[in-house]
Amino acid sequence: MTPEYLDDWLDKINTQVKPPYIVTDLIANTSEVNAIAGRSGIGKTNLCLQLAFSLSTGKPFLDFDVPKPAVSII
């Protein structure tokens, strides 16, 4: 049996509206800034290039779903 305040908290968490995601359950489409940091030579550039490829093609990024891009080529 959970305490009453915990039940209230869980109700609030479960009823919150989830933001739309750029990468499902990984990167939310909000006005926040995301940073990729790490030591030199660890692969940050390759990670960002793979993310850009996934976002532009709609292919999965690290097994996370990416929505189809809303870009049309004229």
PQR file with spaces between the fields and no chain letter, atoms N, CA, C, O and H, PARSE charges and radii, in Angstrom:
ATOM       1  N    MET     1       0.834   -1.173    0.000 -0.4000 1.5000
ATOM       2  CA   MET     1       0.000    0.000    0.000 -0.0000 2.0000
ATOM       3  C    MET     1       0.889    1.250    0.000  0.5500 1.7000
ATOM       4  O    MET     1       1.799    1.382    0.819 -0.5500 1.4000
ATOM       5  N    THR     2       0.605    2.158   -0.934 -0.4000 1.5000
ATOM       6  CA   THR     2       1.430    3.355   -1.034 -0.0000 2.0000
ATOM       7  C    THR     2       0.810    4.502   -0.250  0.5500 1.7000
ATOM       8  O    THR     2      -0.412    4.582   -0.125 -0.5500 1.4000
ATOM       9  H    THR     2      -0.134    2.051   -1.599  0.4000 1.0000
ATOM      10  N    PRO     3       1.648    5.389    0.279 -0.5600 1.5000
ATOM      11  CA   PRO     3       1.117    6.550    1.008  0.2800 2.0000
ATOM      12  C    PRO     3       0.281    7.442    0.084  0.5500 1.7000
ATOM      13  O    PRO     3       0.467    7.443   -1.133 -0.5500 1.4000
ATOM      14  N    GLU     4      -0.633    8.193    0.678 -0.4000 1.5000
ATOM      15  CA   GLU     4      -1.549    9.031   -0.090 -0.0000 2.0000
ATOM      16  C    GLU     4      -0.816   10.079   -0.924  0.5500 1.7000
ATOM      17  O    GLU     4      -1.181   10.326   -2.074 -0.5500 1.4000
ATOM      18  H    GLU     4      -0.785    8.192    1.666  0.4000 1.0000
ATOM      19  N    TYR     5       0.217   10.696   -0.347 -0.4000 1.5000
ATOM      20  CA   TYR     5       0.949   11.719   -1.098 -0.0000 2.0000
ATOM      21  C    TYR     5       1.654   11.113   -2.315  0.5500 1.7000
ATOM      22  O    TYR     5       1.817   11.782   -3.336 -0.5500 1.4000
ATOM      23  H    TYR     5       0.514   10.496    0.587  0.4000 1.0000
ATOM      24  N    LEU     6       2.065    9.870   -2.209 -0.4000 1.5000
ATOM      25  CA   LEU     6       2.707    9.206   -3.341 -0.0000 2.0000
ATOM      26  C    LEU     6       1.688    8.908   -4.437  0.5500 1.7000
ATOM      27  O    LEU     6       1.993    9.047   -5.622 -0.5500 1.4000
ATOM      28  H    LEU     6       1.933    9.327   -1.380  0.4000 1.0000
ATOM      29  N    ASP     7       0.489    8.503   -4.054 -0.4000 1.5000
ATOM      30  CA   ASP     7      -0.570    8.280   -5.039 -0.0000 2.0000
ATOM      31  C    ASP     7      -0.909    9.577   -5.772  0.5500 1.7000
ATOM      32  O    ASP     7      -1.103    9.570   -6.988 -0.5500 1.4000
ATOM      33  H    ASP     7       0.241    8.391   -3.092  0.4000 1.0000
ATOM      34  N    ASP     8      -0.983   10.704   -5.029 -0.4000 1.5000
ATOM      35  CA   ASP     8      -1.253   11.997   -5.658 -0.0000 2.0000
ATOM      36  C    ASP     8      -0.156   12.356   -6.654  0.5500 1.7000
ATOM      37  O    ASP     8      -0.432   12.830   -7.756 -0.5500 1.4000
ATOM      38  H    ASP     8      -0.826   10.710   -4.041  0.4000 1.0000
ATOM      39  N    TRP     9       1.089   12.123   -6.251 -0.4000 1.5000
ATOM      40  CA   TRP     9       2.223   12.426   -7.123 -0.0000 2.0000
ATOM      41  C    TRP     9       2.181   11.563   -8.381  0.5500 1.7000
ATOM      42  O    TRP     9       2.398   12.065   -9.483 -0.5500 1.4000
ATOM      43  H    TRP     9       1.313   11.738   -5.356  0.4000 1.0000
ATOM      44  N    LEU    10       1.904   10.268   -8.225 -0.4000 1.5000
ATOM      45  CA   LEU    10       1.827    9.373   -9.377 -0.0000 2.0000
ATOM      46  C    LEU    10       0.693    9.768  -10.316  0.5500 1.7000
ATOM      47  O    LEU    10       0.838    9.677  -11.535 -0.5500 1.4000
ATOM      48  H    LEU    10       1.728    9.859   -7.329  0.4000 1.0000
ATOM      49  N    ASP    11      -0.440   10.208   -9.755 -0.4000 1.5000
ATOM      50  CA   ASP    11      -1.543   10.677  -10.592 -0.0000 2.0000
ATOM      51  C    ASP    11      -1.131   11.893  -11.416  0.5500 1.7000
ATOM      52  O    ASP    11      -1.468   11.987  -12.596 -0.5500 1.4000
ATOM      53  H    ASP    11      -0.558   10.282   -8.765  0.4000 1.0000
ATOM      54  N    LYS    12      -0.406   12.819  -10.802 -0.4000 1.5000
ATOM      55  CA   LYS    12       0.055   14.012  -11.519 -0.0000 2.0000
ATOM      56  C    LYS    12       1.039   13.638  -12.632  0.5500 1.7000
ATOM      57  O    LYS    12       0.969   14.176  -13.737 -0.5500 1.4000
ATOM      58  H    LYS    12      -0.132   12.742   -9.843  0.4000 1.0000
ATOM      59  N    ILE    13       1.937   12.730  -12.340 -0.4000 1.5000
ATOM      60  CA   ILE    13       2.925   12.308  -13.346 -0.0000 2.0000
ATOM      61  C    ILE    13       2.234   11.606  -14.510  0.5500 1.7000
ATOM      62  O    ILE    13       2.568   11.863  -15.667 -0.5500 1.4000
ATOM      63  H    ILE    13       1.994   12.292  -11.442  0.4000 1.0000
ATOM      64  N    ASN    14       1.290   10.737  -14.227 -0.4000 1.5000
ATOM      65  CA   ASN    14       0.628    9.958  -15.276 -0.0000 2.0000
ATOM      66  C    ASN    14      -0.339   10.772  -16.119  0.5500 1.7000
ATOM      67  O    ASN    14      -0.673   10.360  -17.230 -0.5500 1.4000
ATOM      68  H    ASN    14       1.019   10.529  -13.288  0.4000 1.0000
ATOM      69  N    THR    15      -0.797   11.917  -15.623 -0.4000 1.5000
ATOM      70  CA   THR    15      -1.741   12.730  -16.389 -0.0000 2.0000
ATOM      71  C    THR    15      -1.073   13.900  -17.102  0.5500 1.7000
ATOM      72  O    THR    15      -1.745   14.658  -17.801 -0.5500 1.4000
ATOM      73  H    THR    15      -0.526   12.252  -14.720  0.4000 1.0000
ATOM      74  N    GLN    16       0.232   14.058  -16.937 -0.4000 1.5000
ATOM      75  CA   GLN    16       0.926   15.137  -17.629 -0.0000 2.0000
ATOM      76  C    GLN    16       0.952   14.870  -19.130  0.5500 1.7000
ATOM      77  O    GLN    16       1.071   13.727  -19.571 -0.5500 1.4000
ATOM      78  H    GLN    16       0.778   13.442  -16.369  0.4000 1.0000
ATOM      79  N    VAL    17       0.840   15.932  -19.893 -0.4000 1.5000
ATOM      80  CA   VAL    17       0.912   15.820  -21.340 -0.0000 2.0000
ATOM      81  C    VAL    17       2.380   15.659  -21.724  0.5500 1.7000
ATOM      82  O    VAL    17       3.229   16.457  -21.328 -0.5500 1.4000
ATOM      83  H    VAL    17       0.743   16.861  -19.534  0.4000 1.0000
ATOM      84  N    LYS    18       2.663   14.627  -22.492 -0.4000 1.5000
ATOM      85  CA   LYS    18       4.040   14.399  -22.924 -0.0000 2.0000
ATOM      86  C    LYS    18       4.319   15.252  -24.158  0.5500 1.7000
ATOM      87  O    LYS    18       3.479   15.330  -25.055 -0.5500 1.4000
ATOM      88  H    LYS    18       1.973   13.978  -22.814  0.4000 1.0000
ATOM      89  N    PRO    19       5.488   15.894  -24.217 -0.5600 1.5000
ATOM      90  CA   PRO    19       5.795   16.731  -25.373  0.2800 2.0000
ATOM      91  C    PRO    19       6.045   15.868  -26.604  0.5500 1.7000
ATOM      92  O    PRO    19       6.393   14.694  -26.480 -0.5500 1.4000
ATOM      93  N    PRO    20       5.869   16.447  -27.794 -0.5600 1.5000
ATOM      94  CA   PRO    20       6.212   15.684  -28.998  0.2800 2.0000
ATOM      95  C    PRO    20       7.728   15.451  -29.023  0.5500 1.7000
ATOM      96  O    PRO    20       8.510   16.289  -28.576 -0.5500 1.4000
ATOM      97  N    TYR    21       8.104   14.326  -29.541 -0.4000 1.5000
ATOM      98  CA   TYR    21       9.518   13.972  -29.561 -0.0000 2.0000
ATOM      99  C    TYR    21      10.098   14.088  -30.957  0.5500 1.7000
ATOM     100  O    TYR    21       9.449   13.745  -31.946 -0.5500 1.4000
ATOM     101  H    TYR    21       7.468   13.645  -29.904  0.4000 1.0000
ATOM     102  N    ILE    22      11.335   14.578  -31.026 -0.4000 1.5000
ATOM     103  CA   ILE    22      12.083   14.570  -32.284 -0.0000 2.0000
ATOM     104  C    ILE    22      12.589   13.159  -32.507  0.5500 1.7000
ATOM     105  O    ILE    22      12.475   12.621  -33.609 -0.5500 1.4000
ATOM     106  H    ILE    22      11.862   14.857  -30.223  0.4000 1.0000
ATOM     107  N    VAL    23      13.145   12.558  -31.473 -0.4000 1.5000
ATOM     108  CA   VAL    23      13.546   11.153  -31.461 -0.0000 2.0000
ATOM     109  C    VAL    23      12.773   10.529  -30.302  0.5500 1.7000
ATOM     110  O    VAL    23      12.949   10.927  -29.151 -0.5500 1.4000
ATOM     111  H    VAL    23      13.237   12.995  -30.578  0.4000 1.0000
ATOM     112  N    THR    24      11.922    9.555  -30.603 -0.4000 1.5000
ATOM     113  CA   THR    24      10.992    8.992  -29.624 -0.0000 2.0000
ATOM     114  C    THR    24      11.696    8.580  -28.337  0.5500 1.7000
ATOM     115  O    THR    24      12.658    7.812  -28.357 -0.5500 1.4000
ATOM     116  H    THR    24      11.779    9.232  -31.539  0.4000 1.0000
ATOM     117  N    ASP    25      11.199    9.107  -27.213 -0.4000 1.5000
ATOM     118  CA   ASP    25      11.689    8.830  -25.859 -0.0000 2.0000
ATOM     119  C    ASP    25      13.153    9.195  -25.626  0.5500 1.7000
ATOM     120  O    ASP    25      13.754    8.736  -24.655 -0.5500 1.4000
ATOM     121  H    ASP    25      10.418    9.731  -27.197  0.4000 1.0000
ATOM     122  N    LEU    26      13.740   10.021  -26.508 -0.4000 1.5000
ATOM     123  CA   LEU    26      15.135   10.395  -26.332 -0.0000 2.0000
ATOM     124  C    LEU    26      15.318   11.905  -26.363  0.5500 1.7000
ATOM     125  O    LEU    26      15.886   12.475  -25.432 -0.5500 1.4000
ATOM     126  H    LEU    26      13.252   10.395  -27.297  0.4000 1.0000
ATOM     127  N    ILE    27      14.847   12.560  -27.414 -0.4000 1.5000
ATOM     128  CA   ILE    27      14.995   14.009  -27.558 -0.0000 2.0000
ATOM     129  C    ILE    27      13.609   14.613  -27.760  0.5500 1.7000
ATOM     130  O    ILE    27      12.957   14.368  -28.775 -0.5500 1.4000
ATOM     131  H    ILE    27      14.385   12.097  -28.170  0.4000 1.0000
ATOM     132  N    ALA    28      13.165   15.408  -26.780 -0.4000 1.5000
ATOM     133  CA   ALA    28      11.849   16.042  -26.865 -0.0000 2.0000
ATOM     134  C    ALA    28      11.927   17.305  -27.714  0.5500 1.7000
ATOM     135  O    ALA    28      12.961   17.970  -27.775 -0.5500 1.4000
ATOM     136  H    ALA    28      13.695   15.607  -25.956  0.4000 1.0000
ATOM     137  N    ASN    29      10.815   17.619  -28.365 -0.4000 1.5000
ATOM     138  CA   ASN    29      10.719   18.818  -29.194 -0.0000 2.0000
ATOM     139  C    ASN    29      10.249   19.971  -28.315  0.5500 1.7000
ATOM     140  O    ASN    29       9.078   20.349  -28.356 -0.5500 1.4000
ATOM     141  H    ASN    29       9.975   17.079  -28.316  0.4000 1.0000
ATOM     142  N    THR    30      11.154   20.525  -27.527 -0.4000 1.5000
ATOM     143  CA   THR    30      10.841   21.641  -26.641 -0.0000 2.0000
ATOM     144  C    THR    30      11.785   22.785  -26.954  0.5500 1.7000
ATOM     145  O    THR    30      12.634   22.676  -27.839 -0.5500 1.4000
ATOM     146  H    THR    30      12.105   20.218  -27.494  0.4000 1.0000
ATOM     147  N    SER    31      11.638   23.870  -26.234 -0.4000 1.5000
ATOM     148  CA   SER    31      12.499   25.026  -26.470 -0.0000 2.0000
ATOM     149  C    SER    31      13.794   24.938  -25.660  0.5500 1.7000
ATOM     150  O    SER    31      14.514   25.928  -25.530 -0.5500 1.4000
ATOM     151  H    SER    31      10.949   23.959  -25.515  0.4000 1.0000
ATOM     152  N    GLU    32      14.083   23.780  -25.127 -0.4000 1.5000
ATOM     153  CA   GLU    32      15.301   23.599  -24.348 -0.0000 2.0000
ATOM     154  C    GLU    32      16.493   23.345  -25.269  0.5500 1.7000
ATOM     155  O    GLU    32      16.332   22.994  -26.438 -0.5500 1.4000
ATOM     156  H    GLU    32      13.498   22.976  -25.233  0.4000 1.0000
ATOM     157  N    VAL    33      17.665   23.527  -24.725 -0.4000 1.5000
ATOM     158  CA   VAL    33      18.906   23.289  -25.462 -0.0000 2.0000
ATOM     159  C    VAL    33      19.465   21.935  -25.044  0.5500 1.7000
ATOM     160  O    VAL    33      19.535   21.627  -23.855 -0.5500 1.4000
ATOM     161  H    VAL    33      17.795   23.812  -23.776  0.4000 1.0000
ATOM     162  N    ASN    34      19.860   21.129  -26.023 -0.4000 1.5000
ATOM     163  CA   ASN    34      20.513   19.850  -25.740 -0.0000 2.0000
ATOM     164  C    ASN    34      21.988   19.995  -26.066  0.5500 1.7000
ATOM     165  O    ASN    34      22.349   20.595  -27.078 -0.5500 1.4000
ATOM     166  H    ASN    34      19.803   21.380  -26.989  0.4000 1.0000
ATOM     167  N    ALA    35      22.828   19.454  -25.223 -0.4000 1.5000
ATOM     168  CA   ALA    35      24.270   19.523  -25.437 -0.0000 2.0000
ATOM     169  C    ALA    35      24.843   18.119  -25.497  0.5500 1.7000
ATOM     170  O    ALA    35      24.448   17.232  -24.739 -0.5500 1.4000
ATOM     171  H    ALA    35      22.534   18.966  -24.401  0.4000 1.0000
ATOM     172  N    ILE    36      25.774   17.938  -26.407 -0.4000 1.5000
ATOM     173  CA   ILE    36      26.519   16.680  -26.500 -0.0000 2.0000
ATOM     174  C    ILE    36      27.956   17.018  -26.141  0.5500 1.7000
ATOM     175  O    ILE    36      28.618   17.780  -26.845 -0.5500 1.4000
ATOM     176  H    ILE    36      26.095   18.658  -27.023  0.4000 1.0000
ATOM     177  N    ALA    37      28.428   16.455  -25.055 -0.4000 1.5000
ATOM     178  CA   ALA    37      29.758   16.793  -24.565 -0.0000 2.0000
ATOM     179  C    ALA    37      30.523   15.522  -24.238  0.5500 1.7000
ATOM     180  O    ALA    37      29.935   14.477  -23.962 -0.5500 1.4000
ATOM     181  H    ALA    37      27.890   15.836  -24.483  0.4000 1.0000
ATOM     182  N    GLY    38      31.822   15.629  -24.273 -0.4000 1.5000
ATOM     183  CA   GLY    38      32.683   14.505  -23.934 -0.0000 2.0000
ATOM     184  C    GLY    38      34.122   14.833  -24.291  0.5500 1.7000
ATOM     185  O    GLY    38      34.413   15.873  -24.883 -0.5500 1.4000
ATOM     186  H    GLY    38      32.300   16.478  -24.497  0.4000 1.0000
ATOM     187  N    ARG    39      34.993   13.950  -23.928 -0.4000 1.5000
ATOM     188  CA   ARG    39      36.409   14.201  -24.190 -0.0000 2.0000
ATOM     189  C    ARG    39      36.687   14.133  -25.689  0.5500 1.7000
ATOM     190  O    ARG    39      35.871   13.635  -26.464 -0.5500 1.4000
ATOM     191  H    ARG    39      34.757   13.106  -23.446  0.4000 1.0000
ATOM     192  N    SER    40      37.814   14.625  -26.069 -0.4000 1.5000
ATOM     193  CA   SER    40      38.221   14.673  -27.473 -0.0000 2.0000
ATOM     194  C    SER    40      38.374   13.268  -28.054  0.5500 1.7000
ATOM     195  O    SER    40      38.949   12.385  -27.418 -0.5500 1.4000
ATOM     196  H    SER    40      38.477   15.030  -25.440  0.4000 1.0000
ATOM     197  N    GLY    41      37.860   13.071  -29.250 -0.4000 1.5000
ATOM     198  CA   GLY    41      38.043   11.808  -29.955 -0.0000 2.0000
ATOM     199  C    GLY    41      37.091   10.700  -29.548  0.5500 1.7000
ATOM     200  O    GLY    41      37.308    9.546  -29.919 -0.5500 1.4000
ATOM     201  H    GLY    41      37.392   13.788  -29.767  0.4000 1.0000
ATOM     202  N    ILE    42      36.056   11.008  -28.805 -0.4000 1.5000
ATOM     203  CA   ILE    42      35.156    9.956  -28.321 -0.0000 2.0000
ATOM     204  C    ILE    42      34.051    9.622  -29.328  0.5500 1.7000
ATOM     205  O    ILE    42      33.408    8.579  -29.213 -0.5500 1.4000
ATOM     206  H    ILE    42      35.880   11.945  -28.504  0.4000 1.0000
ATOM     207  N    GLY    43      33.823   10.506  -30.322 -0.4000 1.5000
ATOM     208  CA   GLY    43      32.848   10.220  -31.371 -0.0000 2.0000
ATOM     209  C    GLY    43      31.629   11.129  -31.382  0.5500 1.7000
ATOM     210  O    GLY    43      30.581   10.758  -31.910 -0.5500 1.4000
ATOM     211  H    GLY    43      34.346   11.353  -30.416  0.4000 1.0000
ATOM     212  N    LYS    44      31.759   12.328  -30.797 -0.4000 1.5000
ATOM     213  CA   LYS    44      30.631   13.258  -30.764 -0.0000 2.0000
ATOM     214  C    LYS    44      30.214   13.677  -32.170  0.5500 1.7000
ATOM     215  O    LYS    44      29.021   13.768  -32.457 -0.5500 1.4000
ATOM     216  H    LYS    44      32.610   12.629  -30.368  0.4000 1.0000
ATOM     217  N    THR    45      31.160   13.929  -33.030 -0.4000 1.5000
ATOM     218  CA   THR    45      30.850   14.360  -34.396 -0.0000 2.0000
ATOM     219  C    THR    45      30.124   13.266  -35.146  0.5500 1.7000
ATOM     220  O    THR    45      29.137   13.542  -35.828 -0.5500 1.4000
ATOM     221  H    THR    45      32.130   13.856  -32.797  0.4000 1.0000
ATOM     222  N    ASN    46      30.583   12.037  -35.040 -0.4000 1.5000
ATOM     223  CA   ASN    46      29.914   10.925  -35.720 -0.0000 2.0000
ATOM     224  C    ASN    46      28.506   10.701  -35.174  0.5500 1.7000
ATOM     225  O    ASN    46      27.590   10.376  -35.929 -0.5500 1.4000
ATOM     226  H    ASN    46      31.385   11.813  -34.486  0.4000 1.0000
ATOM     227  N    LEU    47      28.334   10.872  -33.874 -0.4000 1.5000
ATOM     228  CA   LEU    47      27.007   10.758  -33.273 -0.0000 2.0000
ATOM     229  C    LEU    47      26.065   11.817  -33.836  0.5500 1.7000
ATOM     230  O    LEU    47      24.921   11.520  -34.178 -0.5500 1.4000
ATOM     231  H    LEU    47      29.078   11.136  -33.260  0.4000 1.0000
ATOM     232  N    CYS    48      26.550   13.051  -33.931 -0.4000 1.5000
ATOM     233  CA   CYS    48      25.732   14.145  -34.473 -0.0000 2.0000
ATOM     234  C    CYS    48      25.435   13.941  -35.950  0.5500 1.7000
ATOM     235  O    CYS    48      24.329   14.240  -36.400 -0.5500 1.4000
ATOM     236  H    CYS    48      27.480   13.293  -33.653  0.4000 1.0000
ATOM     237  N    LEU    49      26.386   13.445  -36.703 -0.4000 1.5000
ATOM     238  CA   LEU    49      26.153   13.165  -38.120 -0.0000 2.0000
ATOM     239  C    LEU    49      25.110   12.060  -38.292  0.5500 1.7000
ATOM     240  O    LEU    49      24.258   12.150  -39.177 -0.5500 1.4000
ATOM     241  H    LEU    49      27.285   13.202  -36.337  0.4000 1.0000
ATOM     242  N    GLN    50      25.165   11.033  -37.467 -0.4000 1.5000
ATOM     243  CA   GLN    50      24.174    9.967  -37.527 -0.0000 2.0000
ATOM     244  C    GLN    50      22.799   10.481  -37.137  0.5500 1.7000
ATOM     245  O    GLN    50      21.797   10.096  -37.740 -0.5500 1.4000
ATOM     246  H    GLN    50      25.857   10.961  -36.748  0.4000 1.0000
ATOM     247  N    LEU    51      22.743   11.350  -36.132 -0.4000 1.5000
ATOM     248  CA   LEU    51      21.472   11.960  -35.725 -0.0000 2.0000
ATOM     249  C    LEU    51      20.905   12.810  -36.850  0.5500 1.7000
ATOM     250  O    LEU    51      19.706   12.746  -37.124 -0.5500 1.4000
ATOM     251  H    LEU    51      23.557   11.663  -35.642  0.4000 1.0000
ATOM     252  N    ALA    52      21.738   13.601  -37.503 -0.4000 1.5000
ATOM     253  CA   ALA    52      21.282   14.436  -38.622 -0.0000 2.0000
ATOM     254  C    ALA    52      20.769   13.569  -39.770  0.5500 1.7000
ATOM     255  O    ALA    52      19.753   13.894  -40.382 -0.5500 1.4000
ATOM     256  H    ALA    52      22.712   13.654  -37.281  0.4000 1.0000
ATOM     257  N    PHE    53      21.459   12.476  -40.064 -0.4000 1.5000
ATOM     258  CA   PHE    53      21.008   11.558  -41.113 -0.0000 2.0000
ATOM     259  C    PHE    53      19.647   10.965  -40.763  0.5500 1.7000
ATOM     260  O    PHE    53      18.753   10.903  -41.607 -0.5500 1.4000
ATOM     261  H    PHE    53      22.285   12.211  -39.567  0.4000 1.0000
ATOM     262  N    SER    54      19.497   10.532  -39.520 -0.4000 1.5000
ATOM     263  CA   SER    54      18.227    9.925  -39.098 -0.0000 2.0000
ATOM     264  C    SER    54      17.086   10.934  -39.155  0.5500 1.7000
ATOM     265  O    SER    54      15.982   10.600  -39.586 -0.5500 1.4000
ATOM     266  H    SER    54      20.223   10.582  -38.835  0.4000 1.0000
ATOM     267  N    LEU    55      17.344   12.164  -38.724 -0.4000 1.5000
ATOM     268  CA   LEU    55      16.305   13.186  -38.749 -0.0000 2.0000
ATOM     269  C    LEU    55      15.910   13.563  -40.173  0.5500 1.7000
ATOM     270  O    LEU    55      14.747   13.872  -40.431 -0.5500 1.4000
ATOM     271  H    LEU    55      18.241   12.436  -38.374  0.4000 1.0000
ATOM     272  N    SER    56      16.863   13.541  -41.092 -0.4000 1.5000
ATOM     273  CA   SER    56      16.552   13.941  -42.464 -0.0000 2.0000
ATOM     274  C    SER    56      15.912   12.825  -43.278  0.5500 1.7000
ATOM     275  O    SER    56      15.241   13.098  -44.273 -0.5500 1.4000
ATOM     276  H    SER    56      17.808   13.290  -40.882  0.4000 1.0000
ATOM     277  N    THR    57      16.106   11.570  -42.871 -0.4000 1.5000
ATOM     278  CA   THR    57      15.565   10.449  -43.643 -0.0000 2.0000
ATOM     279  C    THR    57      14.423    9.720  -42.949  0.5500 1.7000
ATOM     280  O    THR    57      13.672    8.993  -43.599 -0.5500 1.4000
ATOM     281  H    THR    57      16.650   11.348  -42.062  0.4000 1.0000
ATOM     282  N    GLY    58      14.281    9.903  -41.636 -0.4000 1.5000
ATOM     283  CA   GLY    58      13.252    9.186  -40.890 -0.0000 2.0000
ATOM     284  C    GLY    58      13.673    7.789  -40.481  0.5500 1.7000
ATOM     285  O    GLY    58      12.850    7.011  -39.999 -0.5500 1.4000
ATOM     286  H    GLY    58      14.891   10.493  -41.108  0.4000 1.0000
ATOM     287  N    LYS    59      14.943    7.459  -40.665 -0.4000 1.5000
ATOM     288  CA   LYS    59      15.465    6.144  -40.252 -0.0000 2.0000
ATOM     289  C    LYS    59      15.682    6.138  -38.731  0.5500 1.7000
ATOM     290  O    LYS    59      15.921    7.199  -38.154 -0.5500 1.4000
ATOM     291  H    LYS    59      15.612    8.091  -41.056  0.4000 1.0000
ATOM     292  N    PRO    60      15.607    4.986  -38.073 -0.5600 1.5000
ATOM     293  CA   PRO    60      15.816    4.927  -36.619  0.2800 2.0000
ATOM     294  C    PRO    60      17.197    5.437  -36.214  0.5500 1.7000
ATOM     295  O    PRO    60      18.176    5.262  -36.940 -0.5500 1.4000
ATOM     296  N    PHE    61      17.259    6.067  -35.048 -0.4000 1.5000
ATOM     297  CA   PHE    61      18.514    6.550  -34.481 -0.0000 2.0000
ATOM     298  C    PHE    61      18.793    5.737  -33.231  0.5500 1.7000
ATOM     299  O    PHE    61      18.068    5.850  -32.242 -0.5500 1.4000
ATOM     300  H    PHE    61      16.464    6.209  -34.458  0.4000 1.0000
ATOM     301  N    LEU    62      19.824    4.926  -33.263 -0.4000 1.5000
ATOM     302  CA   LEU    62      20.196    4.054  -32.140 -0.0000 2.0000
ATOM     303  C    LEU    62      19.003    3.244  -31.651  0.5500 1.7000
ATOM     304  O    LEU    62      18.784    3.133  -30.445 -0.5500 1.4000
ATOM     305  H    LEU    62      20.412    4.834  -34.067  0.4000 1.0000
ATOM     306  N    ASP    63      18.239    2.684  -32.561 -0.4000 1.5000
ATOM     307  CA   ASP    63      17.045    1.880  -32.291 -0.0000 2.0000
ATOM     308  C    ASP    63      15.889    2.678  -31.695  0.5500 1.7000
ATOM     309  O    ASP    63      14.931    2.082  -31.204 -0.5500 1.4000
ATOM     310  H    ASP    63      18.417    2.774  -33.541  0.4000 1.0000
ATOM     311  N    PHE    64      15.951    4.013  -31.724 -0.4000 1.5000
ATOM     312  CA   PHE    64      14.839    4.867  -31.335 -0.0000 2.0000
ATOM     313  C    PHE    64      14.137    5.321  -32.600  0.5500 1.7000
ATOM     314  O    PHE    64      14.790    5.672  -33.583 -0.5500 1.4000
ATOM     315  H    PHE    64      16.730    4.498  -32.122  0.4000 1.0000
ATOM     316  N    ASP    65      12.806    5.316  -32.583 -0.4000 1.5000
ATOM     317  CA   ASP    65      12.043    5.737  -33.748 -0.0000 2.0000
ATOM     318  C    ASP    65      12.187    7.234  -33.980  0.5500 1.7000
ATOM     319  O    ASP    65      12.221    8.028  -33.039 -0.5500 1.4000
ATOM     320  H    ASP    65      12.276    5.031  -31.784  0.4000 1.0000
ATOM     321  N    VAL    66      12.268    7.598  -35.245 -0.4000 1.5000
ATOM     322  CA   VAL    66      12.334    8.995  -35.660 -0.0000 2.0000
ATOM     323  C    VAL    66      11.165    9.230  -36.603  0.5500 1.7000
ATOM     324  O    VAL    66      10.991    8.475  -37.560 -0.5500 1.4000
ATOM     325  H    VAL    66      12.239    6.954  -36.009  0.4000 1.0000
ATOM     326  N    PRO    67      10.347   10.274  -36.353 -0.5600 1.5000
ATOM     327  CA   PRO    67       9.222   10.515  -37.254  0.2800 2.0000
ATOM     328  C    PRO    67       9.690   10.876  -38.656  0.5500 1.7000
ATOM     329  O    PRO    67      10.779   11.418  -38.843 -0.5500 1.4000
ATOM     330  N    LYS    68       8.859   10.569  -39.628 -0.4000 1.5000
ATOM     331  CA   LYS    68       9.186   10.905  -41.014 -0.0000 2.0000
ATOM     332  C    LYS    68       9.323   12.419  -41.128  0.5500 1.7000
ATOM     333  O    LYS    68       8.509   13.151  -40.566 -0.5500 1.4000
ATOM     334  H    LYS    68       7.974   10.128  -39.477  0.4000 1.0000
ATOM     335  N    PRO    69      10.325   12.896  -41.837 -0.5600 1.5000
ATOM     336  CA   PRO    69      10.502   14.345  -41.969  0.2800 2.0000
ATOM     337  C    PRO    69       9.396   14.963  -42.805  0.5500 1.7000
ATOM     338  O    PRO    69       8.895   14.354  -43.750 -0.5500 1.4000
ATOM     339  N    ALA    70       9.027   16.176  -42.444 -0.4000 1.5000
ATOM     340  CA   ALA    70       7.998   16.903  -43.186 -0.0000 2.0000
ATOM     341  C    ALA    70       8.667   17.863  -44.168  0.5500 1.7000
ATOM     342  O    ALA    70       8.350   19.052  -44.205 -0.5500 1.4000
ATOM     343  H    ALA    70       9.434   16.671  -41.676  0.4000 1.0000
ATOM     344  N    VAL    71       9.578   17.340  -44.947 -0.4000 1.5000
ATOM     345  CA   VAL    71      10.314   18.142  -45.913 -0.0000 2.0000
ATOM     346  C    VAL    71      10.010   17.626  -47.303  0.5500 1.7000
ATOM     347  O    VAL    71      10.042   16.421  -47.551 -0.5500 1.4000
ATOM     348  H    VAL    71       9.835   16.374  -44.917  0.4000 1.0000
ATOM     349  N    SER    72       9.723   18.521  -48.187 -0.4000 1.5000
ATOM     350  CA   SER    72       9.476   18.096  -49.570 -0.0000 2.0000
ATOM     351  C    SER    72      10.530   18.726  -50.476  0.5500 1.7000
ATOM     352  O    SER    72      10.879   19.898  -50.336 -0.5500 1.4000
ATOM     353  H    SER    72       9.697   19.501  -47.986  0.4000 1.0000
ATOM     354  N    ILE    73      11.016   17.931  -51.387 -0.4000 1.5000
ATOM     355  CA   ILE    73      12.042   18.389  -52.326 -0.0000 2.0000
ATOM     356  C    ILE    73      11.354   18.896  -53.577  0.5500 1.7000
ATOM     357  O    ILE    73      10.544   18.193  -54.183 -0.5500 1.4000
ATOM     358  H    ILE    73      10.733   16.978  -51.501  0.4000 1.0000
ATOM     359  N    ILE    74      11.676   20.104  -53.955 -0.4000 1.5000
ATOM     360  CA   ILE    74      11.050   20.710  -55.131 -0.0000 2.0000
ATOM     361  C    ILE    74      11.954   20.537  -56.328  0.5500 1.7000
ATOM     362  O    ILE    74      11.615   20.977  -57.427 -0.5500 1.4000
ATOM     363  H    ILE    74      12.333   20.675  -53.463  0.4000 1.0000
